[in-house]
Amino acid sequence: MTEIRFYHLTRKTLEQVLPELLEKTLERGMRAVVMTGSAERAEALTQMLWTYNPNRFLPHGNAKDGNAGLQPIWLTAEDERPNDAKILFLTDGASSSRLSDYVRVCDIFDGTDEQALTAARQRWAANKKDGHDLSYWQQTDKGWVDATPQG
């Protein structure tokens, strides 16, 4: 089954965390799809990745850019995998019916939003029922800590 990591944002925003996670993905030689809640959000994150760090570059694109197969990082509101990605990043409560197409899924949710927390708990329960390998990552002063419940 697919490894699914739940990332509970409490100290940084998605815009601060996503580039770090995407950099690690590319360092490992893998491609990614970032699935958002809307086409507008996909475009906003696309633009953010151009400016997040003046000393770094993350090759990426979306439907507006085209050439999905050539893009190491693809941002979309659709449940698609046009770049043969191994990693899926779910943001804004997005969900995919294609979880098993990926080696790893990173479900990133806002821990300060009660609706987002409730929805993440529901996704956790559904993914556990489906037999996926789940882990829960929490932000601390020193970075991410695996806080996966035991049992």
VEXMIZA-216549 format. One record per residue: residue in one letter; x negated, y, z of N, C-alpha, C, O in turn; residue number from 0. Coordinates in steps of 0.02 Angstrom, whole numbers, plus 50000, padded with zeros to 5 digits. Last residue first. Layout:
BEGIN
residuo / n_x / n_y / n_z / ca_x / ca_y / ca_z / c_x / c_y / c_z / o_x / o_y / o_z / num
A / X / Y / Z / X / Y / Z / X / Y / Z / X / Y / Z / NUM
...
// end
This chain:
BEGIN
residuo / n_x / n_y / n_z / ca_x / ca_y / ca_z / c_x / c_y / c_z / o_x / o_y / o_z / num
G / 50023 / 50094 / 50904 / 50079 / 50049 / 50918 / 50136 / 50055 / 50873 / 50185 / 50019 / 50881 / 150
Q / 49971 / 50261 / 50921 / 49954 / 50190 / 50924 / 50017 / 50150 / 50938 / 50058 / 50169 / 50980 / 149
P / 49979 / 50400 / 50812 / 50007 / 50364 / 50869 / 49989 / 50290 / 50865 / 49992 / 50260 / 50811 / 148
T / 49837 / 50489 / 50761 / 49886 / 50439 / 50742 / 49912 / 50402 / 50804 / 49872 / 50376 / 50843 / 147
A / 49753 / 50596 / 50757 / 49796 / 50588 / 50816 / 49852 / 50539 / 50802 / 49907 / 50546 / 50827 / 146
D / 49603 / 50645 / 50704 / 49651 / 50591 / 50693 / 49689 / 50579 / 50757 / 49661 / 50554 / 50806 / 145
V / 49579 / 50816 / 50682 / 49570 / 50759 / 50728 / 49624 / 50707 / 50710 / 49682 / 50724 / 50702 / 144
W / 49494 / 50949 / 50601 / 49546 / 50898 / 50599 / 49528 / 50840 / 50646 / 49471 / 50817 / 50648 / 143
G / 49417 / 51074 / 50706 / 49436 / 51045 / 50642 / 49491 / 50993 / 50649 / 49529 / 50994 / 50697 / 142
K / 49401 / 51126 / 50831 / 49342 / 51096 / 50799 / 49358 / 51064 / 50732 / 49315 / 51029 / 50704 / 141
D / 49524 / 51164 / 50877 / 49472 / 51215 / 50872 / 49412 / 51191 / 50832 / 49377 / 51231 / 50801 / 140
T / 49629 / 51064 / 50767 / 49604 / 51084 / 50832 / 49553 / 51140 / 50822 / 49540 / 51160 / 50765 / 139
Q / 49765 / 50990 / 50681 / 49714 / 51042 / 50683 / 49695 / 51057 / 50755 / 49738 / 51062 / 50799 / 138
Q / 49788 / 50815 / 50653 / 49808 / 50877 / 50687 / 49750 / 50926 / 50688 / 49692 / 50906 / 50697 / 137
W / 49851 / 50685 / 50560 / 49794 / 50729 / 50571 / 49818 / 50795 / 50597 / 49862 / 50827 / 50569 / 136
Y / 49896 / 50520 / 50555 / 49921 / 50586 / 50573 / 49862 / 50629 / 50594 / 49826 / 50612 / 50641 / 135
S / 49924 / 50390 / 50435 / 49884 / 50422 / 50487 / 49909 / 50494 / 50495 / 49938 / 50524 / 50450 / 134
L / 49983 / 50233 / 50369 / 49993 / 50302 / 50389 / 49942 / 50325 / 50440 / 49919 / 50287 / 50483 / 133
D / 50007 / 50135 / 50237 / 49957 / 50143 / 50289 / 49957 / 50217 / 50310 / 49934 / 50259 / 50272 / 132
H / 50177 / 50081 / 50205 / 50117 / 50119 / 50188 / 50071 / 50124 / 50250 / 50094 / 50119 / 50307 / 131
G / 50300 / 50016 / 50224 / 50238 / 49979 / 50233 / 50174 / 50016 / 50214 / 50122 / 49984 / 50208 / 130
D / 50422 / 50078 / 50227 / 50400 / 50051 / 50162 / 50332 / 50017 / 50165 / 50309 / 49990 / 50114 / 129
K / 50422 / 50124 / 50357 / 50469 / 50070 / 50339 / 50448 / 50037 / 50274 / 50456 / 49976 / 50265 / 128
K / 50332 / 50229 / 50340 / 50315 / 50172 / 50384 / 50358 / 50111 / 50367 / 50333 / 50055 / 50363 / 127
N / 50407 / 50312 / 50259 / 50345 / 50284 / 50233 / 50321 / 50225 / 50275 / 50294 / 50176 / 50249 / 126
A / 50513 / 50345 / 50347 / 50527 / 50311 / 50283 / 50464 / 50278 / 50255 / 50467 / 50222 / 50230 / 125
A / 50441 / 50409 / 50451 / 50482 / 50349 / 50465 / 50495 / 50310 / 50400 / 50490 / 50249 / 50399 / 124
W / 50384 / 50518 / 50380 / 50342 / 50469 / 50416 / 50380 / 50404 / 50425 / 50355 / 50350 / 50409 / 123
R / 50499 / 50585 / 50339 / 50456 / 50556 / 50288 / 50410 / 50503 / 50320 / 50399 / 50450 / 50290 / 122
Q / 50545 / 50626 / 50465 / 50587 / 50582 / 50424 / 50545 / 50548 / 50370 / 50554 / 50489 / 50356 / 121
R / 50441 / 50710 / 50503 / 50456 / 50651 / 50544 / 50498 / 50601 / 50504 / 50487 / 50541 / 50509 / 120
A / 50456 / 50809 / 50405 / 50395 / 50768 / 50407 / 50406 / 50705 / 50447 / 50383 / 50651 / 50428 / 119
A / 50580 / 50864 / 50444 / 50574 / 50831 / 50379 / 50512 / 50786 / 50377 / 50515 / 50731 / 50349 / 118
T / 50541 / 50920 / 50568 / 50594 / 50868 / 50565 / 50589 / 50829 / 50500 / 50595 / 50767 / 50500 / 117
L / 50446 / 51014 / 50524 / 50428 / 50960 / 50570 / 50478 / 50903 / 50567 / 50459 / 50844 / 50564 / 116
A / 50523 / 51098 / 50445 / 50468 / 51061 / 50414 / 50446 / 51003 / 50458 / 50430 / 50950 / 50433 / 115
Q / 50608 / 51150 / 50543 / 50636 / 51111 / 50488 / 50582 / 51069 / 50454 / 50594 / 51011 / 50437 / 114
E / 50514 / 51221 / 50622 / 50551 / 51164 / 50651 / 50582 / 51120 / 50597 / 50583 / 51059 / 50604 / 113
D / 50358 / 51272 / 50589 / 50425 / 51274 / 50560 / 50463 / 51212 / 50583 / 50444 / 51156 / 50564 / 112
T / 50231 / 51252 / 50627 / 50266 / 51306 / 50661 / 50338 / 51313 / 50637 / 50375 / 51355 / 50663 / 111
G / 50172 / 51157 / 50548 / 50191 / 51138 / 50615 / 50227 / 51192 / 50654 / 50251 / 51179 / 50709 / 110
D / 50197 / 51126 / 50385 / 50190 / 51182 / 50431 / 50217 / 51163 / 50500 / 50277 / 51155 / 50509 / 109
F / 50109 / 50989 / 50307 / 50170 / 51023 / 50329 / 50155 / 51075 / 50382 / 50107 / 51069 / 50420 / 108
I / 50057 / 50881 / 50182 / 50037 / 50939 / 50222 / 50099 / 50978 / 50241 / 50138 / 50999 / 50197 / 107
D / 50011 / 50728 / 50147 / 50074 / 50763 / 50159 / 50058 / 50820 / 50208 / 50048 / 50808 / 50267 / 106
C / 49918 / 50652 / 50035 / 49909 / 50698 / 50090 / 49972 / 50740 / 50095 / 49985 / 50783 / 50053 / 105
V / 49889 / 50489 / 49982 / 49936 / 50545 / 49981 / 49923 / 50586 / 50043 / 49918 / 50559 / 50099 / 104
R / 49782 / 50386 / 49885 / 49795 / 50422 / 49947 / 49845 / 50478 / 49933 / 49844 / 50510 / 49881 / 103
V / 49800 / 50319 / 49767 / 49759 / 50287 / 49818 / 49774 / 50319 / 49886 / 49778 / 50284 / 49937 / 102
Y / 49960 / 50315 / 49683 / 49902 / 50350 / 49709 / 49864 / 50306 / 49760 / 49894 / 50263 / 49792 / 101
D / 50075 / 50251 / 49654 / 50031 / 50265 / 49597 / 49964 / 50295 / 49619 / 49917 / 50299 / 49580 / 100
S / 50153 / 50247 / 49767 / 50109 / 50190 / 49755 / 50065 / 50197 / 49693 / 50023 / 50155 / 49680 / 99
L / 50230 / 50364 / 49755 / 50176 / 50360 / 49804 / 50127 / 50304 / 49789 / 50067 / 50311 / 49798 / 98
R / 50332 / 50413 / 49674 / 50276 / 50378 / 49643 / 50218 / 50369 / 49691 / 50160 / 50365 / 49668 / 97
S / 50427 / 50495 / 49716 / 50448 / 50426 / 49710 / 50392 / 50382 / 49683 / 50401 / 50323 / 49671 / 96
S / 50387 / 50624 / 49832 / 50374 / 50589 / 49769 / 50401 / 50518 / 49772 / 50398 / 50486 / 49824 / 95
S / 50428 / 50787 / 49894 / 50423 / 50714 / 49901 / 50416 / 50683 / 49832 / 50437 / 50711 / 49782 / 94
A / 50389 / 50940 / 49980 / 50398 / 50902 / 49918 / 50392 / 50827 / 49933 / 50355 / 50806 / 49978 / 93
G / 50364 / 51024 / 50085 / 50416 / 50973 / 50094 / 50430 / 50933 / 50032 / 50478 / 50895 / 50030 / 92
D / 50254 / 51101 / 50047 / 50321 / 51132 / 50047 / 50377 / 51082 / 50055 / 50433 / 51095 / 50033 / 91
T / 50159 / 50969 / 49967 / 50165 / 51031 / 50005 / 50238 / 51055 / 50004 / 50278 / 51031 / 49963 / 90
L / 50058 / 50832 / 49943 / 50128 / 50854 / 49947 / 50130 / 50915 / 49992 / 50107 / 50914 / 50048 / 89
F / 49936 / 50779 / 49839 / 49948 / 50825 / 49894 / 50020 / 50847 / 49891 / 50041 / 50878 / 49842 / 88
L / 49866 / 50629 / 49790 / 49925 / 50672 / 49785 / 49929 / 50714 / 49848 / 49927 / 50688 / 49904 / 87
I / 49733 / 50557 / 49702 / 49755 / 50588 / 49763 / 49815 / 50633 / 49748 / 49814 / 50672 / 49700 / 86
K / 49706 / 50514 / 49576 / 49705 / 50462 / 49628 / 49733 / 50489 / 49694 / 49753 / 50450 / 49737 / 85
A / 49775 / 50563 / 49417 / 49749 / 50578 / 49484 / 49753 / 50517 / 49530 / 49797 / 50475 / 49523 / 84
D / 49802 / 50576 / 49280 / 49777 / 50512 / 49307 / 49745 / 50520 / 49376 / 49695 / 50489 / 49391 / 83
N / 49867 / 50690 / 49246 / 49794 / 50691 / 49242 / 49762 / 50628 / 49272 / 49702 / 50628 / 49287 / 82
P / 50004 / 50683 / 49266 / 49979 / 50687 / 49197 / 49904 / 50685 / 49190 / 49878 / 50680 / 49135 / 81
R / 50111 / 50638 / 49357 / 50040 / 50622 / 49367 / 50005 / 50625 / 49299 / 49979 / 50574 / 49275 / 80
E / 50255 / 50710 / 49441 / 50217 / 50687 / 49382 / 50144 / 50676 / 49401 / 50119 / 50700 / 49452 / 79
D / 50377 / 50783 / 49489 / 50350 / 50720 / 49513 / 50315 / 50686 / 49454 / 50342 / 50641 / 49422 / 78
E / 50345 / 50962 / 49483 / 50375 / 50900 / 49456 / 50341 / 50838 / 49487 / 50283 / 50841 / 49509 / 77
A / 50279 / 51069 / 49516 / 50338 / 51057 / 49557 / 50372 / 50993 / 49535 / 50422 / 50972 / 49565 / 76
T / 50097 / 51069 / 49517 / 50163 / 51059 / 49486 / 50218 / 51055 / 49538 / 50206 / 51040 / 49596 / 75
L / 49929 / 51069 / 49471 / 49979 / 51096 / 49517 / 50047 / 51096 / 49483 / 50053 / 51119 / 49426 / 74
W / 49791 / 50966 / 49462 / 49852 / 50986 / 49427 / 49904 / 51008 / 49478 / 49920 / 50970 / 49524 / 73
I / 49622 / 50954 / 49441 / 49674 / 50969 / 49490 / 49734 / 50997 / 49451 / 49727 / 51045 / 49413 / 72
P / 49557 / 50923 / 49323 / 49542 / 50883 / 49382 / 49593 / 50893 / 49439 / 49605 / 50849 / 49479 / 71
Q / 49630 / 50922 / 49165 / 49627 / 50960 / 49228 / 49612 / 50913 / 49287 / 49651 / 50867 / 49300 / 70
L / 49654 / 50854 / 49051 / 49586 / 50880 / 49060 / 49576 / 50913 / 49128 / 49520 / 50931 / 49146 / 69
G / 49789 / 50826 / 49050 / 49741 / 50771 / 49052 / 49670 / 50792 / 49064 / 49629 / 50751 / 49086 / 68
A / 49849 / 50953 / 49032 / 49851 / 50918 / 49097 / 49799 / 50863 / 49102 / 49768 / 50855 / 49154 / 67
N / 49855 / 51065 / 48943 / 49799 / 51018 / 48943 / 49794 / 50979 / 49008 / 49739 / 50972 / 49036 / 66
G / 49927 / 51211 / 49027 / 49926 / 51154 / 48981 / 49865 / 51110 / 48990 / 49828 / 51116 / 49039 / 65
D / 49958 / 51326 / 49099 / 49892 / 51320 / 49069 / 49888 / 51265 / 49016 / 49851 / 51270 / 48967 / 64
K / 50088 / 51301 / 49141 / 50075 / 51363 / 49104 / 50008 / 51359 / 49067 / 50000 / 51386 / 49012 / 63
A / 50070 / 51187 / 49218 / 50105 / 51182 / 49154 / 50094 / 51243 / 49110 / 50090 / 51238 / 49049 / 62
N / 49901 / 51211 / 49280 / 49972 / 51194 / 49288 / 50005 / 51194 / 49219 / 49971 / 51201 / 49168 / 61
G / 49735 / 51178 / 49346 / 49784 / 51205 / 49299 / 49854 / 51184 / 49317 / 49865 / 51144 / 49362 / 60
H / 49559 / 51187 / 49390 / 49629 / 51170 / 49402 / 49673 / 51201 / 49348 / 49652 / 51244 / 49310 / 59
P / 49407 / 51182 / 49472 / 49440 / 51176 / 49407 / 49511 / 51150 / 49416 / 49522 / 51097 / 49445 / 58
L / 49359 / 51292 / 49589 / 49394 / 51229 / 49585 / 49429 / 51225 / 49517 / 49476 / 51263 / 49506 / 57
F / 49216 / 51373 / 49642 / 49264 / 51365 / 49587 / 49294 / 51296 / 49590 / 49257 / 51246 / 49594 / 56
R / 49144 / 51497 / 49753 / 49165 / 51428 / 49735 / 49213 / 51430 / 49676 / 49246 / 51480 / 49662 / 55
N / 49125 / 51624 / 49793 / 49065 / 51584 / 49781 / 49081 / 51512 / 49760 / 49036 / 51471 / 49751 / 54
P / 49245 / 51685 / 49824 / 49208 / 51710 / 49766 / 49146 / 51669 / 49748 / 49118 / 51677 / 49694 / 53
N / 49385 / 51594 / 49861 / 49315 / 51602 / 49881 / 49275 / 51625 / 49821 / 49271 / 51589 / 49771 / 52
Y / 49513 / 51610 / 49808 / 49506 / 51591 / 49878 / 49434 / 51600 / 49904 / 49425 / 51614 / 49963 / 51
T / 49548 / 51638 / 49675 / 49519 / 51691 / 49716 / 49503 / 51672 / 49788 / 49479 / 51714 / 49826 / 50
W / 49604 / 51531 / 49612 / 49555 / 51571 / 49574 / 49517 / 51619 / 49619 / 49461 / 51639 / 49604 / 49
L / 49696 / 51484 / 49701 / 49636 / 51445 / 49693 / 49583 / 51482 / 49651 / 49524 / 51465 / 49655 / 48
M / 49801 / 51576 / 49684 / 49762 / 51578 / 49745 / 49696 / 51540 / 49737 / 49645 / 51562 / 49763 / 47
Q / 49855 / 51531 / 49562 / 49822 / 51596 / 49565 / 49777 / 51602 / 49627 / 49722 / 51629 / 49623 / 46
T / 49908 / 51410 / 49607 / 49860 / 51411 / 49552 / 49820 / 51476 / 49554 / 49759 / 51475 / 49549 / 45
L / 50000 / 51455 / 49701 / 49942 / 51417 / 49724 / 49888 / 51414 / 49670 / 49828 / 51415 / 49686 / 44
A / 50090 / 51516 / 49611 / 50058 / 51556 / 49664 / 49996 / 51520 / 49690 / 49944 / 51552 / 49701 / 43
E / 50132 / 51406 / 49534 / 50096 / 51461 / 49502 / 50059 / 51503 / 49554 / 50002 / 51523 / 49542 / 42
A / 50197 / 51332 / 49633 / 50140 / 51302 / 49597 / 50099 / 51357 / 49564 / 50037 / 51354 / 49565 / 41
R / 50299 / 51423 / 49663 / 50249 / 51408 / 49714 / 50187 / 51376 / 49682 / 50131 / 51392 / 49701 / 40
E / 50371 / 51418 / 49544 / 50342 / 51481 / 49566 / 50287 / 51470 / 49618 / 50236 / 51503 / 49616 / 39
A / 50416 / 51287 / 49545 / 50368 / 51307 / 49493 / 50334 / 51373 / 49512 / 50275 / 51383 / 49497 / 38
S / 50421 / 51220 / 49713 / 50450 / 51256 / 49656 / 50395 / 51273 / 49605 / 50336 / 51273 / 49622 / 37
G / 50355 / 51145 / 49808 / 50427 / 51148 / 49811 / 50460 / 51182 / 49753 / 50520 / 51175 / 49742 / 36
T / 50220 / 51046 / 49734 / 50248 / 51100 / 49774 / 50324 / 51098 / 49772 / 50354 / 51055 / 49740 / 35
M / 50084 / 50940 / 49726 / 50155 / 50946 / 49712 / 50185 / 50996 / 49761 / 50177 / 50990 / 49822 / 34
V / 49937 / 50921 / 49651 / 49966 / 50959 / 49707 / 50038 / 50971 / 49688 / 50053 / 51009 / 49642 / 33
V / 49836 / 50787 / 49609 / 49898 / 50823 / 49592 / 49919 / 50857 / 49656 / 49921 / 50826 / 49710 / 32
A / 49662 / 50760 / 49573 / 49718 / 50771 / 49618 / 49778 / 50802 / 49582 / 49771 / 50839 / 49533 / 31
R / 49522 / 50646 / 49552 / 49568 / 50697 / 49527 / 49627 / 50702 / 49575 / 49641 / 50656 / 49613 / 30
M / 49359 / 50618 / 49624 / 49429 / 50601 / 49612 / 49468 / 50661 / 49586 / 49448 / 50718 / 49596 / 29
G / 49230 / 50632 / 49673 / 49240 / 50612 / 49603 / 49311 / 50593 / 49586 / 49322 / 50556 / 49538 / 28
R / 49211 / 50685 / 49793 / 49215 / 50612 / 49791 / 49229 / 50587 / 49721 / 49239 / 50527 / 49711 / 27
E / 49224 / 50819 / 49765 / 49158 / 50794 / 49785 / 49155 / 50718 / 49782 / 49102 / 50689 / 49769 / 26
L / 49363 / 50826 / 49747 / 49319 / 50830 / 49689 / 49249 / 50805 / 49704 / 49217 / 50774 / 49662 / 25
T / 49401 / 50815 / 49884 / 49427 / 50769 / 49833 / 49381 / 50767 / 49773 / 49362 / 50714 / 49749 / 24
K / 49341 / 50926 / 49941 / 49320 / 50858 / 49962 / 49342 / 50806 / 49911 / 49306 / 50758 / 49898 / 23
E / 49415 / 51027 / 49877 / 49343 / 51023 / 49867 / 49317 / 50953 / 49885 / 49277 / 50924 / 49849 / 22
L / 49542 / 51001 / 49931 / 49530 / 50990 / 49859 / 49456 / 50986 / 49843 / 49435 / 50947 / 49801 / 21
L / 49522 / 51039 / 50063 / 49539 / 50969 / 50048 / 49527 / 50953 / 49974 / 49505 / 50898 / 49957 / 20
E / 49495 / 51176 / 50045 / 49446 / 51132 / 50079 / 49459 / 51059 / 50061 / 49412 / 51022 / 50046 / 19
P / 49615 / 51223 / 49984 / 49551 / 51224 / 49947 / 49498 / 51178 / 49979 / 49461 / 51145 / 49942 / 18
L / 49710 / 51198 / 50094 / 49713 / 51162 / 50030 / 49647 / 51165 / 49991 / 49624 / 51113 / 49967 / 17
V / 49688 / 51288 / 50201 / 49671 / 51217 / 50207 / 49665 / 51182 / 50139 / 49620 / 51142 / 50129 / 16
Q / 49735 / 51414 / 50166 / 49668 / 51408 / 50194 / 49643 / 51336 / 50192 / 49584 / 51323 / 50183 / 15
E / 49863 / 51391 / 50120 / 49817 / 51425 / 50075 / 49745 / 51422 / 50101 / 49698 / 51427 / 50061 / 14
L / 49923 / 51337 / 50234 / 49911 / 51294 / 50176 / 49859 / 51325 / 50130 / 49815 / 51290 / 50104 / 13
T / 49838 / 51411 / 50377 / 49892 / 51405 / 50328 / 49874 / 51355 / 50273 / 49817 / 51334 / 50268 / 12
K / 49791 / 51350 / 50539 / 49776 / 51381 / 50474 / 49836 / 51370 / 50429 / 49878 / 51327 / 50441 / 11
R / 49849 / 51293 / 50650 / 49800 / 51346 / 50659 / 49782 / 51383 / 50595 / 49761 / 51441 / 50597 / 10
T / 49938 / 51195 / 50613 / 49955 / 51235 / 50671 / 49908 / 51295 / 50679 / 49927 / 51344 / 50711 / 9
L / 49991 / 51070 / 50507 / 49960 / 51137 / 50509 / 49984 / 51175 / 50570 / 50044 / 51186 / 50579 / 8
H / 49961 / 50908 / 50496 / 50004 / 50952 / 50535 / 49969 / 51020 / 50544 / 49922 / 51026 / 50583 / 7
Y / 49958 / 50794 / 50374 / 49918 / 50850 / 50399 / 49965 / 50902 / 50430 / 50003 / 50935 / 50395 / 6
F / 49962 / 50624 / 50354 / 50004 / 50682 / 50371 / 49960 / 50735 / 50403 / 49927 / 50721 / 50454 / 5
R / 49915 / 50516 / 50229 / 49891 / 50557 / 50285 / 49938 / 50616 / 50294 / 49951 / 50654 / 50247 / 4
I / 49932 / 50357 / 50171 / 49966 / 50422 / 50176 / 49943 / 50457 / 50239 / 49950 / 50431 / 50294 / 3
E / 49878 / 50239 / 50059 / 49860 / 50273 / 50121 / 49893 / 50342 / 50120 / 49883 / 50380 / 50073 / 2
T / 49987 / 50118 / 49987 / 49953 / 50182 / 49984 / 49936 / 50208 / 50053 / 49976 / 50201 / 50100 / 1
M / 49958 / 49940 / 50000 / 50000 / 50000 / 50000 / 49956 / 50063 / 50000 / 49896 / 50059 / 50011 / 0
// end
